[in-house]
Amino acid sequence: MTCVAVPQAENPRALQAGTSTVPDAILRAQHSAVAMLSLGLCTASVLLCCAPSAHAQQTANAIRGHAHYEYERPVRPQPVTRTTPAPGRYTAATGQTFALGHSGNLLLLRFDRSNETWVLRPSSAPRGDTIYRNDAGAQVLRVTSGGGLTLYSPRSPGGSPVSSLGGTAPNLEPQSLGPVQMFNLMTRRSGLISDALGRLVQINVSGDGSEALCLEALIVATDTVIRIARSPSAKPFLDRLRVITIVEGGRSAVTYQRGELRIVVDPSRGAAGRPSSARIIRAIIPQD
């Protein structure tokens, strides 16, 4: 803002002799006129500085409108590409061999000489890779965008490259036995656990929705307990175990309380409705 400063007029009575003098009334009138002119100049300057031009106002409105459009515009989801390995038999550099199969968008994995089928869920990774994890959240398999496989296991926690063996993968879906064979299996499994722990351990199975899923849960649970009993450092966690119960429910779960290891399977989810051995171990052995 620019203002015009006007100096004050000298007193006419102090003028030297010989200098023409002006009547006081005329001087006062001139002073008033100059003051009014100065005030008008200052006011005009303020208005010119503070009021935006029409072009500037249009530019500001356009910027605000563009910003509002950017804020309101919906973000389009980016497509996610996942690489799924083909069913078949594979081998890792560590010597582990396993079979892969599919169940919907889930990947099924079973190691040779093992009774457990792992249900793996895909998740996206950098560089277009896909990571397959078990129901405990542990990474089991990584597939690159080009189809390369890496296996992660207790034997190779840092990962081991995998190659295909070809051939046809076996059926990895849960299988049924029938009521008589199911009862005989329960009796044999109860005897194995009782021998491993040195006391009687009862097994109860109850469910009509999926006998095959209950059967698989029975095998996985008893195998896990026997494996824990073989470890001198982990066996004390089984001192309270008296009964293993397998039931159906609306959500798969594992609890270990008051001497009962309770496994809940969800038939509506198929192969994914059974807790894995990793979750059973977490329920029995407290995690740090």
NORWOSUL-V649553 format. One record per backbone hydrogen bond with DSSP energy under -0.5 kcal/mol. CO is the residue of the C=O (numbers start at 1). NH is the residue of the N-H. If there is no record, write none. Layout:
# NORWOSUL-V649553
CO_NH + CO_NH
This chain:
# NORWOSUL-V649553
3_5 + 11_14 + 12_15 + 16_19 + 23_27 + 24_28 + 25_29 + 26_30 + 27_31 + 28_32 + 29_33 + 30_34 + 31_35 + 32_36 + 33_37 + 34_38 + 35_39 + 36_40 + 37_41 + 38_42 + 39_43 + 40_44 + 41_45 + 42_46 + 43_47 + 44_48 + 45_49 + 46_50 + 47_51 + 50_52 + 53_57 + 54_58 + 55_59 + 56_60 + 57_61 + 58_62 + 59_63 + 60_64 + 61_65 + 62_66 + 63_67 + 64_68 + 65_69 + 66_70 + 67_71 + 68_72 + 69_73 + 74_76 + 79_81 + 80_82 + 82_84 + 83_85 + 88_100 + 89_165 + 89_166 + 90_98 + 91_163 + 92_95 + 96_92 + 97_112 + 98_90 + 99_110 + 100_88 + 101_108 + 103_106 + 106_103 + 107_120 + 108_101 + 109_118 + 110_99 + 111_114 + 116_118 + 118_109 + 118_120 + 120_107 + 121_133 + 123_131 + 125_128 + 126_129 + 129_125 + 130_143 + 131_123 + 131_133 + 132_140 + 132_141 + 133_121 + 134_137 + 138_134 + 140_152 + 141_132 + 142_150 + 143_130 + 144_147 + 148_144 + 149_162 + 150_142 + 151_160 + 153_156 + 156_153 + 156_159 + 160_151 + 161_93 + 162_149 + 163_91 + 166_89 + 170_172 + 178_182 + 179_183 + 180_184 + 181_185 + 182_186 + 183_187 + 184_188 + 185_189 + 186_190 + 187_191 + 188_192 + 189_193 + 190_194 + 191_195 + 192_196 + 193_197 + 194_198 + 194_199 + 202_244 + 204_246 + 206_248 + 210_214 + 211_215 + 212_216 + 213_217 + 214_218 + 215_219 + 216_220 + 217_221 + 218_222 + 219_223 + 220_224 + 221_225 + 222_226 + 223_227 + 224_228 + 225_229 + 226_230 + 228_231 + 230_232 + 231_234 + 231_235 + 234_237 + 235_238 + 236_239 + 238_241 + 242_202 + 243_261 + 244_204 + 245_263 + 246_206 + 247_265 + 253_264 + 255_262 + 257_260 + 259_242 + 259_243 + 259_261 + 260_257 + 260_262 + 261_245 + 261_263 + 262_255 + 263_247 + 264_253 + 265_249 + 265_267 + 266_269 + 267_270 + 269_272 + 270_273 + 271_274 + 273_266 + 276_280 + 277_281 + 278_282 + 279_283 + 280_284 + 281_285 + 284_286
